[in-house]
Amino acid sequence: MRAADTASADETEALGAALARTLRAGDVVLVQGEMGAGKTTFVRGALRALGVTGRVTSPTFTLGRRYDRLPLPASHLDLHRLGDLAAEDPALLADYVDDRRVAFVEWPEVAGDALAGRVAARVTLEHAGADQRRVTVCRRGDGP
């Protein structure tokens, strides 16, 4: 487990970029935190490190975005609008989570156990006053 404090969006993005450089196809990164904690900022840094050059925003109203034209394809999901994945089509995540891409999932608690076995890292972002955030990254094998 690694924890760091950030004082700006750029610093939060840099942590996302550092994690992205360690990922491989099929990996899933769960990104947790309350509203406004910096989840999308962290993912934006990761996606930039993977080669995304366009705008990166939270896909809250579309569920997810795929970035297929990258050396390592990626997807970014935001499950906030879903009450419970069990009530949805079982194939809902299939377009975003597969063995060919890395996936970043905001509000992963909605997915329950649907992503078990694929999780490479769990990231938690917390408000630490003003623009400061506490970012904790727990990699597969770090423990519970």
N, C-alpha and C positions, 0 to 999 in steps of 0.2 A: 504494500500500500504506500502511496506517495501523496502527501498533502502539500499544497502551496497556497499562499495568499497572493491575490492579484489586486492591483490598484487601478486597472484600466481595461477597456475592451481589448486593446492590443495585447496585453499580457495574458488575458484569458484565451484569446485566439492562439497565442504562441504555445500554450499548454495543449490545446487541441491539435495543433500542427505536430508537436513532438510525439503525441500518441499516434497520430495517423501514420507517421513514418515507420512504426513498428508493426502495423497491421498487415494481414494477408487476406486473400480471397476467402470468403466464407465467414469471416469474423463479424460479430455483432458487438456494438458498443452501446450499453444502456446509459442514458443520460438523464439524471434525476435532479430535481430541485423545484422549489416553489416558483410560482409565476414571477417572471422578471429576474430570476437568479442568474441568468446568463447561459442557459442551455444552448440556445441557438447561436450565441456568440462563440461558444466553445466548438460547436459543430462547424460553424463557418471557418474557423481556423483550421480544423481538420480537413475540410473539403478543399480549401485553398492549397494545403500541402499536397493533396492528391491531384491537383491540377485544375480545379474549377476556377474559372476566371470571371464568370458572370455573377449576377446578384444572388446572394444566398439569404433566403428568409425562411421563417418557420412555415412548414406546409400544413398548418392547422386546419385549413378548410378543404384541403385536397387529400389529406391523409399522408401523402408522401410524394417525393420527387426522386427520380432516377437520374443519375449522371453516368451515361453509358460510354461516352467518348473520352474516357480517361485510360491511362495505362492500367490502373486498377479501378474498374467500375465501382460506383458507390451509390448508396441511396440514403435518404434522410426522411425519417418518418416522425410524425407527431400524432400520438394516439389520444391526445387530450379530449377530443370531441366524442370518442367512443366510451360508452359506459362500461362495457365488458366485452372483450373479444370473443368470449364463448357464445355471445348472442349474434355474432357476425358470420358471414360465409367463411368456412374453414380455409379457403384458398386466398383470403384477403391479403395476407402478407407475402404470398408466393412471388409476386412481381417485384418485391423489394428486398426480400431476404432469400439468398440462394448461395450456392457454392462458388459463383463467379464474381461476387462483389462483396464489399464491406458495407455494413449497414449501421447507421447511427439512429437510435430510437429514443425520442423524447417521450416522457410519460410512460415508461415501460411497464409499470405496475398493471396497466390495463391489459397487457398481453398475458398475464398470469405465467403459466409454464410453457407457453407456445414457443418461446425462444430458447428454452433450456437446451444445453448442450452446444450452443453456438456462441455463447457469451465469452468474448475475449477480455472485456473490461467493463467495469461499472464506474461511472463518473457521477459524483454528487457535487452540486454547486450550492453554496449557501451565502446569503447576504452577510457581510461582515461590517456594515456601516458605509454610508455614502456610496462611492463607486467600488468599494472593496468587496472581494468575493473570496471565499475559502473553497478551494477546489481539491477534492479528494479523488484519486484514481486508484482503483483496486483492480489489478490485473489477474487473469486466470492463474491460479496457482499461488496467489498471495494469501489465501485463507478464506474464511467465511465472508 
